[in-house]
């Protein structure tokens, strides 16, 4: 009888451990207090990057252009974040909304308190990002 109890306990422990290891990471919550741009992309594995040179190139361009806007955005008072997820949450005050990246899976979410969000899909150059931010936020960006 003790042996059956130990076996059942072991099965339960392994089942719980398996579920914990397979659990998805919690959705990121971005707290918006000032003009913000969230650059998003669907997570990819190393194997996917190795098997698809075009995907690797797109992700490289995405990262390059993002790195080039950090400083100008910071000087203009714009927060720049990145999300590698299929969805994320936006909190402004007490309101929380979920954004799903959709089929394209890469793009930019522009948001500021008191404004409706603007979503641009696809990889954008640093010049394009700066121009859209100027227009959307209505502030000069050096």
N, C-alpha and C positions, 0 to 999 in steps of 0.2 A: 504494500500500500504506500509506504514511504517513497518507493522508487517511482511509482506512477505520479505521485505528487511532485517529485523533483523534475520529472520529465515535463509535466504540464507547466511548471513554473519556468523551466528553461525555454519552452516554446513561447510562452507569453513574453519573456524578457527579450528574446530574439525578434519577435514580432514588433515590439515597441521600439527596439533599437533600429530596426529596418525602416519603420515609419519616420523616425526622427532623422535618419540619414537622407531619406527621400523627400523630406519636407522642403517646400519651396521657401526661398528667402522672403521675408516680409516686404511689402511694398514700401518704397521710399516715400516719405512725406516731405514736400518742400513747403516751408513756411514763407509766404510772400509778404515782405514788409516794404519793398521798394521795387523799382523796375527790375525785372528778372528775365533772363533767357535760359531755358533748359534745353540743351542739346541732347537728343535721345537717339538710341539705336538699339535694335534687338540684339540680345546677347548671342555671340557666336563662339563655337569651340575652335580650338587649334586645328582640329582635323578638318572642319569646314573651311577654314582659311587656307589650309594646305591644298585642299581639293578644288578650290575656286579662286584662281588668281585675280579675277575681277572683283570679287568680294573683298579680298585682301587690299586691293588698290583703293576701293571705295572707302574702306575703314581707315586706311592711311591718310587719304585726302581729308576725311572728316576730322581726324585728330590734328592734322597739320593746320587746317583753317581755324579750328577751335583754339589752338594754342596762340594763334596770331590775333585773336580778338580779346583775350583775357585782359591785357593791359589797357587798351583803349576803353573797354567797357568799365573797368575799375575806375579809371580817371573820370568817367562820366557819371559814376554812381550807379552803374548797372551791375547787378549780381549775375554771374555766369556759372551755371551748374551743368553737370552731365548726368544722364541716367542711362544705364545699360539694362533696360528692362522692357517687358511687353506692356507694362502699365506703371503709373505712379500717381501719387495723390498730391493735390495742391490745397494748401490751407491758407485762407485769407480771413483773418479774424477767427470767428467760430465756424465758418463755412468750409467744408471739406468736399472736394470733388475729385473723382478718379478720371484720369486721362489714359486711354488705350492707344498705343502707337499705330495700330492698324496694319494693313497688308504691306505697305512700303517699309515700315519699320525703322526709318531713319528720318530725322528732321529736327525742327526747332519749335519750341513752345515759348512764345513771347507773352508775358503777363505783368500787370502792375495793379496795385490796389485801385479799385474804382474803374477798371477797364475790362472790357471783354477780351479774352485771350485771342491771340492770332497764332495759327499753326502753319508752318511752312514745311512741306515734305521734300525729301531728297537732300543731297549734300550741297551746301552753299559755300561759295568762296568767302573769304574774310571781307572782301569789298562788299559783296551782296549782304552779308550779315550786318555790317555796319550801316549800310544804307537803309535796310528795313528797320533796324533799331532806331535810327534817327527819325524816320517817318512815324513809326508806331508810338514811340515814347515822347516824341516832340521835343527832344533835347539835342543840343549839339554834342557830337562825339569827336574828340580830337583825332 
